Amino acid sequence: MENNYLVIMAGGIGSRFWPMSTSETPKQFLDILGTGKTMIQQTVDRIKDIIPPQNIFIVTSSSYKEIIKQQLPFLDDNQVLLEPCMRNTAPCIAYASYKIYSQNPDANIVVAPSDHLITDETGFRTIIKQALEYTSKQDVLLTLGIHPHRPETGYGYIQSEQKDIQIGEINKVASFKEKPNIDTAKEYLHSGSYLWNSGIFIWSAKSIIKAFEDALPNIAETFAKGDHIYNTIDEQDYINNVYPSCQNISIDYGILEKANNIYVLASEFGWSDLGTWGSLWEKRHRDNDGNSVVGSGVHLFDCNNTIVTVPEKRQVVLQGLDNYIVVEANGIIMVCQKEEEQRIKEFREKVLNK
């Protein structure tokens, strides 16, 4: 267990959950499910029995340091890795991997987003234990693929070399697929060889560093040069100096689509990336009319399939809404049809740039 590490990527600004999520307090630091815990707190809690607390690292924007220390007070400063600018997931993962490797060359690392929903936490821990056991003995890059149960167009897909892949099986990856249209998503669902791409990865520090050296040598060289600086008082100055020059590229494009040792573990643990208000509506508790409400002062009349999130005790009366999003946060009220939620970024830009 002492060789198990967790890297949580927490640098996103969560613009699709505006106006509740803002650049100052994005969704990973919010309790958008109304559970009493923020998304990043839930991410840590569900895996803390597998990863020692001192082996948990958060990679985030320098502007979120204080909020992370407030929400995860057990972390010391050395466990909060601060990006001076956004450079996508490959530099983020490289920084954490090289830093961890400098501490423990035998490290086995779980990399996870900070803002995903997992409802079957027992099942999740079982899968993570299986994955860590596998990657501790094999030179592979392992990703978790979620068994699809609908033709979803909002997720990327992983194609396994084997058809009819079963939960708990590990198979070589044939290809990664972008978010499909509905017809293609139906084909993926019926083929039996496609899984949703969860964005959760497991690998040894040695394996991922070798992959960076092979596929992204410039990024590898940048972070390898910091080997003697990590975990010293000079680390942040070094990162501030080199990070802006890193290539802006995702781990998927930069590493996973090029390497030949990519494997997928077929999983099912009630996963959702909670990328939209609509996906949140699907996962939150709903009444008999399909309405999901956070806010004790909300009164609904003739409403159906609507998600409402307003401050506690705010008195709100809504009548005749069907398939709507209603949010009040940060001095802004937004009422939007669920089918038009792709326009939320447009709304946000209009309000903030007025």
N, C-alpha and C positions, 0 to 999 in steps of 0.2 A: 504493500500500500504506500510505502514511503517514496516509491518511484512514480506514483500516479500524480499527474498535474492537470489542472483545469485552466484553460484560457478562455475568458469571456470577452467577446467583441461587443463593445458598448459605446461606439462612437457615433451612431446614427442620429439624425435629427427628427425622425418620426413624423414627417410632414403630412402623411396620409391620415393621421389622427388629429389634425388640427380641427378646432381650436383648443382642444384639451392638451394636445402635445405641441410644445413650442420649442424653438431652438434653445431656449434657456432651460427648459425642463422637458426633454423628449420622452416618448412613451415608455422607454425602459425604466424610467424613474417614477412612473405613475402606477397607481392601483386601478388600472382600467377595467379590471374584472370585478371590483368591489369586494375583494377577499380580505382586505386589511394588510396585504403585502404588495409591494411593487413588483414589476416584472423581473427586475434584476435580483431582488431578494428571493423570489420563487426559484429563479434559475440556480442560485447558490444552494438553497435549501434542499432541492431535490437530489443533489449529488454530493452533499457534504459528508455522507456516511461512507463514500467511496474515495474521496480526495481529502487528504489532511488539510486543515484550514491554512496552514503556512504555504501550501502548494497551489493556492488559488490566486490567479493573476487576472486583472481587469485591464484591457487595453481600451483607452477612451480619449476623448479630446481633453486637452489641458484645461478647458473651461469647466469640465465636469468633475474635477478632482474633489472639491468640497462636498458635493452632493453624494458622491460615492462613499466618502469617508463617513458621512452622516448615516447613510443607509446600510453600510457594511462596516461597522466600527471595528470589527476584529482585524481588518486589514491594516498592515503597516504601509508606510509610504512606498517601500520597495516593491509592494505587490500591485501598485496602481501605475500602469505604464501610460505615460501621457504623450499623445501625438500632437505635435505643434500644428499640423494641418492634416486634412483628409487625403488619404492616398489609396483608398479601397482596401480590400482584405489581404492581398498578398504581402505588402509591406508590414501591415499590422501583425500578421501571423509570423512573418520572418523575425520581426523584432522580438516577439515573445519567445519564439523557439530558440533563437541564439542566446537570449538572456538565460532561459531555463537550462540550456545545454551547458552554459558556463558554470552553472551551479551543480548540475547532475547530468553527466553524459549518458546515464542509463534511464533518463526520464522517459515516461510514456504519457502522452498528452492527449487530452480531450479538448477540442476546440468547439465552442458553441456560441450562437447568438445570445444576446441578453434579453430578448423580448418575444420568445416563442412560448406558446401554451402547450403544456403536456398534462393531460388529465390522468393518465395511468402512470403514476410515478414509480410504483413498484415494478411494473413492466419495463419502464425506462431504465431503472437501475440494473435490472437483470441483463438487458441488452448491453449497457455500458460495461458491465463486468465481463461479459463475453467478449466484447470488442477489445478491451484492455488486455485480456488474457491472450488473445490472438495476436495483437500487434506487438506484444512484448516478446514474441517468439518468431515473428515473421517480418521480413523487410517489405512491408506493404503500406500503402496509403488507403485507409479504410473510411468509407462514408456510410452514413445510415440512410437507407432508402425506405420510405414509408409505403406500405402496401396500399395502393389506391382503391377507393371504394366508390368513386364517382368520376366522370370525365371532367376533371378540373383543368381550367384554362389559366389559372392564376399561379401555377407552380411550374418550375422546371422539372424535367424527368431524367431518370437514369435508366439506361437500357442494360440489362444483365445479359451475359452471353448465354445463360440458360433460360429456357422458357419455364413457365409455371413455378417460379421461384417461391419457396415456402418461407413463412416467418421463421427467423432464426438461422436461415441458411446464408452462407457467405459465398459469393460468386464473383468472378472477374467482370469488370465493367466493359461493355462493348462500346458505349458512347454516352455522351451527355446531350440532352435535347433542351432547346429553349422552350419557353411557354408556348403551347400549341393553340391552334384554333379548335373549336368545339369538335369538328369532325375528326381531326387528328387525335384529340384527347380520347375520343371514343375508341379509335383504333388502338391506342396505347392500352386502354383499360381492358379490351378484349384479348389482346395478344398474350397477356400473362407474363411478359418479360420486362415490363416497365414499372418503375417505382417513382414516387415523388422524391425530389431532391430536398432533403431536410436542412442542408447547410450545416450539419453536425459531422465533425471529422474526428478520427482517432488514429494516431500514429506515434511511433517513437521519435524522439528528438533527432536521432541519427538518420532515420529514414526521410524526414521532411527536410532536413538540412541538405542531404544528398540530392533531393529533388530540386531544391532551390539552386544548388550548384550546377545541376544539369540543364534546367529549363530557364532560370532567371539568374544568370551568373552575375549581372551587375548588382542586383539586390543582395545576392549572397555575399559578394565582396564587401558591400557597404556595411552589412551587419557583422560579418566575420572580423572586420577591422576593430570592432568595439569589444572584442572578447575580453581584453584586460581592463576594460572600463566599466562593464556591467557590474551592478551591485556595489558601485562606489559613488562618492559624492559628485563625480564628474559625469555620471551617466546621462543626466538630463541635458546638460550642455552639449554633449556629443550628439544625442538624438535631435535636439533642436537644430543642430548644424547640418546633419546629413539627411534628415527625413524629407525636407522639401524637394530634394533632388531625386527621390525615389520615383520609379515608374508608377503611374497610377493604373493599377491593374488588379483584377480579382484573382483569388486563388484558383477559381474554376478555369478561367482562360489561361492564366499564367502557368499553372502546374498540372491540374487534374486532367485537362484535355490533351496533355502532351506525354505524361508519364505512362509507362507500360506495366506498372505494378499497382494499379487502382482496382480496389475491390469494393463491393457493396454488401452490407449486412441488411437483409430484409427485416423490417421492423414494423411494429404496431403498438403504439402507446398513447393514443389519443392526441396526436400532434396537430398543431396548426401554427402557421407563422404569424397569425393575427395581423395580416398586412393591411386590412381595411376594416371600416366600421361594419360592413356586411359580414365579414368573417367573424368579427367579434359577436355580432348578433346571433350567428349560428352556434356559438360556443357558450354564451351566457344563458342563465335560466330564463325561460319564457313562460308566460301565462297561457291560458287556454286559447287566447286570441293571437298568440304568437308574438306578444309584446315583451320586450326586455327592458326593465327600468332600473336605473340607479338614481336614487333621490326619493326620500320618504314623503315629500310633499307633492308628488306628481299624481294628477287625477286624469284618467283617460276615459273618453266617451266615444264609442263607435270607432275605435282605432284597432288596426290589425298589423301584425308583422313589422312593428316599428320599434326602433331602439332609441331609448331616451337616457341621457346622462346629464344630470344637472346637480348643482350643489345640494348637499343635505339640507332638508327643511325648506328649500326654495319651493314656494307654492306655484305650481304650473298646471294649467288646464289645457288639455289638447282634445280636439274633437275632429273625427272624420279622417284621420290620417291612415293611409294604407301604404306600407313599404316605405317608411320615411326614417331619416336620421335626424334626431333633435339633440343638440348639444349646447350647453352653456358652460363656458369656461373662460377665464382670463378676460372678463369683461365683454365677451363676444357671444352672441346667440347665433347658431347656425341651424337652419331647417333645410334639409336637402333630401330629394328622392334617393332611395338606395341605388337605383339603377343609374343615377347620375354621379355617384360618388367619385368617379375618376376625375371629376372637375374640382375636387376639393383643393388640389394644389393651385388651380387657377383662382379659386376664391381667396385662398391664403395670400397669394401674391397681390391680388387686387386690394385687399384690406391693408396689408402691411406696406404697400408702396403707394398708398393714396396721397 
